[in-house]
Amino acid sequence: MNKQQRVEFVINTLNELYPSIPIPLDHKDPYTLLIAVLLSAQSTDVKVNQITPLLFQRADNPYDMVKMSVEEIREIIKPVGLSPMKSKGIYGLSKILIQKYQGQVPKSIEALEELPAVGHKTASVVVAQAFGIPAFPVDTHIHRLMYRWNLSTGKNVKQTEKDAKRLFPKALWNDLHLQIIWYGREYSPARAWNLDKDIITKSIGRKSVINEYYKKTEKK
């Protein structure tokens, strides 16, 4: 298969496996999504979904959030990790949203990236999922799979995002990034990976990755 055929194979397989795509983080509007995505850095979606109801019970908008202290926010979000940085970020960005955006979440990646504790990936997820603006947020799953599928050199997430945007049609970006995440979790994880279940990598994967996999399994 040439590169274009590999891309089409990925799209078709993912559409078959995930015709309707579950949203990983529970939220009800752009603000609660922004907070949930910020909390998910170096944590699991499961853990974040356990904590956000407790936080949003107290404050599900920037006006209520700034009524709490950074310490109070930190106390609630402690289980998701990196709580000192995240609590300051949540308080700080809530303040800016009130002062600069009338309490609304801005719709541009650039404006979002200016907010405390909001990186490029977080901003991309928010514009894609909250506003339907095409973006291709790259997490560890997408970074790993784009390399395994020989669709990116995998040097860094910036390069992987560039390659994904070049290869996949813009109209599919918002669905595809979620489909790849689910596929990575279910069929192509970093650990306890079973290539026989991973139909995409098995069919189009980078030869060196596949050879390495078989070498490791032979040793066991």
C-alpha positions as CSV (number, residue, x, y, z in Angstrom):
1,M,0.0,0.0,0.0
2,N,1.2,3.5,-0.8
3,K,0.8,6.3,1.8
4,Q,-2.6,7.5,0.4
5,Q,-3.9,3.9,0.6
6,R,-2.7,3.6,4.1
7,V,-4.4,6.8,5.1
8,E,-7.7,5.6,3.6
9,F,-7.3,2.2,5.3
10,V,-6.9,4.0,8.7
11,I,-10.0,6.2,8.0
12,N,-12.2,3.3,6.9
13,T,-11.1,0.9,9.7
14,L,-11.7,3.6,12.4
15,N,-15.1,4.5,11.0
16,E,-16.1,0.8,11.1
17,L,-14.9,0.4,14.7
18,Y,-16.2,3.8,16.0
19,P,-19.2,4.9,13.9
20,S,-20.3,7.0,16.9
21,I,-17.5,8.4,19.0
22,P,-17.7,8.7,22.8
23,I,-16.3,11.9,24.2
24,P,-13.7,11.0,26.8
25,L,-14.2,13.9,29.3
26,D,-17.5,14.7,30.9
27,H,-18.5,18.3,30.5
28,K,-21.5,20.5,29.7
29,D,-20.1,23.6,28.0
30,P,-16.8,25.1,26.8
31,Y,-15.7,26.2,30.3
32,T,-16.2,22.9,32.0
33,L,-14.5,21.2,29.0
34,L,-11.5,23.6,29.3
35,I,-11.1,22.8,33.0
36,A,-11.5,19.0,32.4
37,V,-8.9,19.0,29.6
38,L,-6.5,21.1,31.7
39,L,-6.9,18.6,34.6
40,S,-6.3,15.6,32.3
41,A,-2.6,16.5,31.7
42,Q,-0.5,13.5,33.0
43,S,-3.7,12.0,34.4
44,T,-6.3,9.6,33.2
45,D,-9.8,10.6,31.9
46,V,-11.3,8.2,34.4
47,K,-9.7,10.0,37.3
48,V,-10.7,13.4,35.9
49,N,-14.3,12.3,35.4
50,Q,-14.4,11.3,39.1
51,I,-13.1,14.6,40.3
52,T,-14.8,17.2,38.0
53,P,-18.3,16.6,39.5
54,L,-17.0,17.5,42.9
55,L,-15.3,20.6,41.5
56,F,-18.2,21.7,39.3
57,Q,-20.6,21.2,42.2
58,R,-18.8,24.1,43.8
59,A,-18.0,26.1,40.6
60,D,-19.0,25.3,37.0
61,N,-18.3,28.8,35.7
62,P,-15.5,31.3,36.1
63,Y,-17.5,33.7,38.4
64,D,-18.0,30.9,41.0
65,M,-14.5,29.6,40.5
66,V,-12.8,32.8,41.6
67,K,-14.9,32.9,44.7
68,M,-12.8,29.9,45.8
69,S,-9.1,30.2,46.8
70,V,-6.3,28.5,44.9
71,E,-5.9,26.2,48.1
72,E,-9.6,25.2,48.0
73,I,-9.4,24.3,44.3
74,R,-6.2,22.4,44.9
75,E,-7.7,20.4,47.8
76,I,-10.5,19.2,45.4
77,I,-8.3,18.4,42.4
78,K,-5.4,16.8,44.4
79,P,-6.1,13.2,43.2
80,V,-5.5,14.1,39.5
81,G,-1.9,15.1,40.2
82,L,0.1,18.3,39.5
83,S,-2.5,20.1,41.7
84,P,-0.3,23.1,42.6
85,M,0.2,24.1,39.0
86,K,-3.3,23.2,37.9
87,S,-5.1,24.9,40.7
88,K,-3.2,28.2,40.0
89,G,-4.0,27.8,36.3
90,I,-7.7,27.2,36.9
91,Y,-8.0,30.2,39.2
92,G,-5.9,32.4,37.0
93,L,-7.6,31.6,33.7
94,S,-11.0,32.0,35.3
95,K,-10.0,35.5,36.4
96,I,-8.8,36.4,32.9
97,L,-12.0,35.0,31.3
98,I,-14.0,37.4,33.5
99,Q,-11.8,40.4,32.9
100,K,-11.1,40.0,29.2
101,Y,-13.9,37.8,27.7
102,Q,-17.1,38.5,29.8
103,G,-16.8,35.1,31.4
104,Q,-16.8,33.3,28.0
105,V,-14.2,30.9,26.6
106,P,-12.5,32.3,23.5
107,K,-12.9,30.4,20.3
108,S,-9.3,30.7,19.0
109,I,-6.3,28.5,19.7
110,E,-4.1,31.5,20.0
111,A,-6.3,33.2,22.6
112,L,-6.7,30.0,24.6
113,E,-2.9,29.4,24.6
114,E,-2.4,32.8,26.3
115,L,-4.4,31.5,29.4
116,P,-2.4,30.2,32.3
117,A,-1.7,26.4,32.3
118,V,-3.3,26.0,28.8
119,G,-1.0,24.5,26.2
120,H,-1.4,23.9,22.5
121,K,-3.0,20.4,23.0
122,T,-5.5,21.7,25.5
123,A,-6.4,24.7,23.3
124,S,-6.8,22.4,20.3
125,V,-9.1,20.0,22.1
126,V,-11.3,22.9,23.3
127,V,-11.8,24.5,19.9
128,A,-12.4,21.0,18.3
129,Q,-14.9,19.6,20.8
130,A,-16.5,22.8,22.2
131,F,-16.8,24.8,19.0
132,G,-16.4,22.3,16.1
133,I,-13.4,24.1,14.7
134,P,-11.1,21.7,12.9
135,A,-8.0,20.9,15.0
136,F,-5.8,17.8,15.5
137,P,-4.8,17.6,19.1
138,V,-2.0,15.1,19.5
139,D,-1.7,13.1,22.7
140,T,0.6,10.2,23.5
141,H,-1.7,7.7,21.8
142,I,-1.8,9.6,18.5
143,H,1.9,10.3,18.7
144,R,2.6,6.5,19.2
145,L,0.2,5.3,16.5
146,M,1.2,7.8,13.8
147,Y,4.7,6.4,14.2
148,R,3.6,2.8,14.4
149,W,1.5,3.3,11.2
150,N,4.5,4.8,9.4
151,L,2.6,8.0,8.8
152,S,5.0,10.2,10.9
153,T,8.6,10.1,11.9
154,G,7.5,10.6,15.5
155,K,10.3,13.0,16.4
156,N,8.0,15.2,18.5
157,V,4.3,15.9,18.9
158,K,4.6,19.1,16.8
159,Q,5.8,17.1,13.8
160,T,3.2,14.4,14.4
161,E,0.4,17.1,14.4
162,K,1.8,18.6,11.2
163,D,1.9,15.2,9.5
164,A,-1.6,14.3,10.6
165,K,-3.0,17.6,9.3
166,R,-1.2,17.1,6.0
167,L,-2.4,13.5,5.5
168,F,-6.0,13.5,6.7
169,P,-8.8,15.6,5.2
170,K,-9.6,18.7,7.4
171,A,-13.3,17.8,7.6
172,L,-12.3,14.5,9.5
173,W,-9.8,15.9,12.0
174,N,-12.2,16.4,14.9
175,D,-13.6,12.9,14.7
176,L,-10.3,11.2,13.7
177,H,-8.2,12.5,16.6
178,L,-10.8,10.9,19.0
179,Q,-11.1,7.7,17.0
180,I,-7.3,7.3,17.1
181,I,-7.2,7.9,20.9
182,W,-9.9,5.2,21.5
183,Y,-8.1,2.8,19.1
184,G,-4.8,3.4,20.8
185,R,-6.4,2.6,24.2
186,E,-8.2,-0.5,23.1
187,Y,-6.1,-2.1,20.4
188,S,-2.6,-0.5,20.3
189,P,-1.5,0.4,23.8
190,A,2.1,1.2,24.8
191,R,2.1,-1.7,27.3
192,A,0.6,-5.2,27.0
193,W,0.3,-4.7,23.3
194,N,-1.1,-7.6,21.3
195,L,-0.3,-7.1,17.6
196,D,-2.8,-9.8,16.5
197,K,-5.6,-7.6,17.8
198,D,-4.1,-4.4,16.3
199,I,-5.5,-4.8,12.7
200,I,-4.2,-1.4,11.5
201,T,-0.6,-1.8,12.7
202,K,-0.6,-5.4,11.5
203,S,-1.8,-4.4,8.1
204,I,0.2,-1.1,7.4
205,G,2.6,-0.8,10.3
206,R,6.2,0.3,10.1
207,K,8.3,-2.8,9.5
208,S,10.9,-2.0,12.2
209,V,8.1,-1.7,14.8
210,I,6.6,-5.0,13.7
211,N,10.0,-6.8,13.7
212,E,10.8,-5.4,17.1
213,Y,7.4,-6.6,18.4
214,Y,8.1,-10.2,17.2
215,K,11.6,-10.1,18.5
216,K,10.3,-9.3,22.0
217,T,7.5,-11.9,21.9
218,E,10.0,-14.6,20.8
219,K,12.2,-13.8,23.9
220,K,9.2,-14.4,26.3
